[in-house]
Amino acid sequence: MAVAVAIAGGFAAVLAAHESMPTVVVVALLAVLGAWYNSLQHEVIHGHPTPWRPVNTAMAALPIGLVVPFAVYRDSHLAHHRADPLTSPDTDPESFYVSVETWRRCGPVRRATLLALRTLAGRLVLGPLVATMRWWRGMVVTRSRRVVFCAVTHIAGVAVVLVVVAASGLPVWTYIVGVAWCGGALSLLRSFVEHRLSDQGTRSAVVHAGWFFSLLFLNNNLHHTHHARPGVPWFELPGLHARLDADRIAAVGAGLYTGYAEIARRYLVRPFDRVVVPGGD
């Protein structure tokens, strides 16, 4: 609840005081708040912070991040947790792998994009735009009444958010760049090494982080532990992580990292993993 209040207060403070700050500071603050709000939405998807789903949804359904309807994100993320096997492009809607068949159908531009997204630089720069296109392409393909309703209400909500932003005097483009692009990039930093195709052990990695990233990502960087017990609230994950001996399990599986600086050193311009895996799409 404190996180939700802090995020709401943070957005209100930025809109109220943006004229007294350099644009780069405003964008940075919006990026942090946008990524933090995404982390809050993730907590809500898993049934927190109250026992009442309508109350939780009301705390996270406003499209502050602009990109995807909350209900669509919830359905996709829960399907990700049910995916068997995890990371498979057949079963996992959050997988960045593609099948041999899909790779063969790709033209040179899409192949180059897929390869770039396997580097941290490519994921941070191109990832927010690619993810947005991926979300909306999936909704267009689905075209169910529920998805159409979600899309229409989302667009209406985005319009309300942008009207409020414009009324505050903050340029709309600054808000979009800060929340959607830079905030999306921060969230993609978290998810960059979260899952890796591994023949042994867990396919969910662990990234140790200091207080800032641990709070920003609500301990979702302890990703193996989250997948092992997805119903556990964020503030209980560190203790559970130690009890599960999750560092050892991740080290022989998807990976154990000392922090995001290590990830940047290793994968800023080098591929994190292969793109193509056998199987259908």
C-alpha positions in Angstrom: 0.0 0.0 0.0 2.9 2.3 0.8 4.4 1.7 -2.7 1.0 2.5 -4.3 0.7 5.8 -2.4 4.4 6.7 -3.2 3.9 6.1 -6.9 0.7 8.2 -7.0 2.3 10.9 -5.0 5.4 10.8 -7.2 3.4 11.3 -10.4 1.4 14.2 -8.8 4.7 15.8 -7.6 6.3 15.6 -11.0 3.2 17.2 -12.7 3.1 19.9 -10.1 6.8 20.8 -10.0 8.1 20.0 -13.5 8.6 23.6 -14.4 11.3 23.9 -11.7 13.3 20.9 -13.0 15.4 20.4 -16.1 13.7 18.2 -18.7 16.2 15.4 -18.3 15.4 15.2 -14.6 11.7 15.1 -15.4 12.2 12.3 -17.9 14.3 10.3 -15.4 11.8 10.7 -12.7 8.9 9.6 -15.0 11.0 6.6 -16.1 11.5 5.4 -12.5 7.8 6.0 -11.7 6.7 4.3 -14.8 8.8 1.2 -14.2 7.8 1.2 -10.5 4.1 1.3 -11.5 4.7 -1.6 -13.8 6.1 -3.5 -10.8 3.0 -2.6 -8.8 0.8 -3.9 -11.6 2.8 -7.2 -11.5 2.1 -7.4 -7.8 -1.6 -6.8 -8.4 -1.7 -9.5 -11.0 -0.6 -12.0 -8.4 -3.2 -11.0 -5.9 -1.8 -8.2 -3.8 -1.9 -6.1 -1.8 -5.5 -6.8 -0.5 -7.7 -9.9 -0.6 -10.1 -8.1 -2.8 -9.4 -8.2 -6.6 -11.6 -5.2 -7.5 -9.7 -3.1 -5.0 -6.4 -4.3 -6.2 -7.4 -3.7 -9.9 -8.5 -0.2 -9.1 -5.0 0.5 -7.8 -3.3 -0.6 -11.1 -5.7 -0.3 -13.9 -5.2 3.4 -14.8 -3.0 3.4 -18.0 -0.3 5.6 -16.6 2.2 3.6 -18.7 0.1 4.2 -21.8 1.2 1.0 -23.7 -1.0 -2.0 -22.8 -4.4 -2.5 -21.2 -4.0 -3.9 -17.7 -6.4 -6.8 -18.2 -4.5 -7.9 -21.4 -1.2 -7.7 -19.5 -2.7 -9.7 -16.6 -4.0 -12.5 -19.0 -0.6 -12.7 -20.8 1.5 -12.8 -17.6 -0.6 -15.5 -16.0 -0.3 -17.5 -19.2 3.4 -17.0 -18.9 3.4 -18.6 -15.5 1.4 -21.5 -16.8 3.7 -22.0 -19.8 5.1 -25.5 -20.1 7.8 -25.4 -21.1 8.8 -22.0 -20.0 10.5 -19.8 -22.7 9.0 -21.9 -25.6 7.6 -19.6 -28.3 4.7 -22.1 -28.6 3.6 -21.8 -25.0 5.1 -18.7 -23.4 3.6 -15.4 -24.5 6.6 -13.5 -22.9 9.3 -15.5 -24.7 11.9 -13.7 -26.9 12.8 -16.9 -28.6 11.4 -17.8 -32.1 11.0 -21.1 -33.8 13.0 -22.2 -36.8 9.9 -21.9 -38.9 9.3 -18.3 -37.8 13.0 -17.4 -38.4 12.8 -18.7 -42.0 9.8 -16.5 -42.7 11.6 -13.4 -41.3 13.0 -10.8 -43.7 16.4 -9.2 -43.1 15.0 -6.3 -41.1 13.1 -8.5 -38.7 16.1 -10.9 -38.3 18.3 -7.9 -37.5 15.8 -6.7 -35.0 15.5 -10.0 -33.3 19.3 -10.3 -33.0 19.6 -6.7 -31.7 17.0 -7.5 -29.0 19.3 -10.2 -27.7 21.8 -7.4 -26.7 21.1 -5.2 -23.7 21.6 -2.0 -25.8 19.1 -3.3 -28.4 16.6 -4.3 -25.7 16.7 -0.9 -24.0 16.6 1.2 -27.2 14.3 -0.9 -29.5 12.5 -3.0 -26.9 9.8 -0.5 -25.8 8.7 0.1 -29.3 8.9 -3.6 -30.3 7.0 -4.6 -27.2 4.3 -2.0 -27.9 3.9 -3.3 -31.4 3.8 -6.9 -30.1 1.1 -6.2 -27.6 -1.2 -4.4 -30.1 -0.6 -6.9 -32.9 -1.6 -9.7 -30.5 -4.8 -7.8 -29.7 -5.6 -7.2 -33.3 -5.1 -10.9 -34.1 -7.3 -12.0 -31.2 -10.2 -9.6 -31.8 -12.4 -11.1 -29.2 -15.1 -8.9 -27.7 -13.3 -8.8 -24.4 -10.0 -7.7 -26.0 -11.8 -5.1 -28.1 -13.5 -3.8 -24.9 -10.1 -3.7 -23.1 -8.6 -1.8 -26.0 -11.4 0.8 -26.2 -11.4 1.5 -22.5 -7.6 1.6 -22.5 -7.5 4.2 -25.2 -10.2 6.2 -23.3 -8.0 6.0 -20.2 -4.9 7.1 -22.0 -6.8 10.1 -23.3 -7.7 11.0 -19.8 -4.1 10.6 -18.6 -2.8 12.8 -21.4 -5.4 15.5 -20.8 -4.3 15.7 -17.2 -0.7 15.8 -18.3 -1.4 18.6 -20.8 -3.4 20.5 -18.2 -0.4 20.5 -15.8 1.7 22.2 -18.5 4.1 19.3 -18.9 4.7 18.7 -22.6 2.9 15.4 -23.6 6.0 14.3 -25.6 8.1 14.5 -22.4 5.6 12.4 -20.6 5.5 9.8 -23.4 9.3 9.6 -23.7 9.7 9.4 -19.9 7.0 6.9 -19.0 6.5 4.8 -22.1 10.0 4.7 -23.6 12.4 5.2 -20.7 10.2 3.6 -18.1 9.6 0.7 -20.5 13.3 0.4 -21.0 13.9 0.1 -17.2 11.3 -2.7 -17.0 13.0 -4.4 -19.9 16.3 -4.1 -18.1 14.7 -6.2 -15.3 13.4 -8.9 -17.7 16.4 -9.0 -20.0 18.0 -12.1 -18.4 15.0 -13.3 -16.4 14.5 -16.5 -18.5 16.9 -18.6 -20.4 16.5 -21.8 -22.3 18.4 -24.4 -20.2 18.5 -28.1 -20.5 19.1 -28.5 -16.8 17.8 -26.8 -13.7 15.5 -23.7 -13.6 14.8 -21.5 -16.6 14.4 -18.5 -14.3 17.4 -16.5 -13.3 18.4 -14.5 -10.2 20.0 -11.0 -10.3 21.2 -9.6 -7.0 20.6 -5.9 -6.7 21.0 -3.1 -4.2 18.2 -1.4 -2.5 17.3 0.9 -5.5 16.7 -1.8 -8.1 15.3 -4.2 -5.5 12.7 -1.7 -4.6 12.1 -0.5 -8.1 11.5 -4.1 -9.3 9.8 -5.1 -6.0 12.3 -8.0 -5.7 11.2 -9.5 -9.0 14.9 -9.7 -9.8 14.9 -12.8 -7.6 13.0 -14.4 -10.4 13.5 -18.0 -9.7 12.0 -17.5 -6.3 9.0 -15.6 -7.8 8.3 -18.4 -10.2 8.7 -21.1 -7.5 6.1 -19.3 -5.3 4.3 -16.7 -7.5 1.7 -15.9 -4.8 4.3 -14.6 -2.3 4.3 -10.8 -1.9 7.4 -8.9 -2.9 8.5 -8.1 0.6 8.6 -11.7 1.6 10.7 -12.9 -1.4 14.2 -12.3 0.0 13.6 -14.5 3.1 12.0 -17.2 0.9 14.8 -16.9 -1.6 17.3 -17.8 1.2 15.2 -20.7 2.4 14.9 -22.2 -1.1 18.7 -21.9 -1.7 17.7 -20.2 -4.9 21.2 -18.9 -5.7 22.5 -22.4 -6.1 19.5 -23.5 -8.2 19.8 -20.5 -10.5 23.5 -20.8 -10.9 23.2 -24.3 -12.5 20.2 -23.2 -14.6 19.2 -19.9 -16.2 22.0 -17.9 -14.4 23.1 -16.1 -11.2 24.2 -12.5 -11.6 25.9 -10.2 -9.1 23.9 -7.2 -10.4 22.8 -5.2 -13.4 26.3 -3.8 -13.9 27.5 -7.3 -14.6 24.8 -7.8 -17.1 25.7 -4.6 -18.9 29.4 -5.6 -19.0 28.6 -9.0 -20.5 25.7 -8.3 -22.8 25.6 -4.6 -23.7 26.5 -5.3 -27.3 26.9 -9.1 -27.2 23.9 -11.5 -27.5 22.6 -12.8 -24.2 21.5 -16.1 -25.9 20.5 -17.5 -29.2 17.3 -16.4 -30.8 16.1 -19.5 -32.7 14.9 -22.7 -31.0 13.5 -25.9 -32.6 9.8 -26.3 -32.7 6.6 -24.7 -34.1 5.4 -21.2 -33.4 
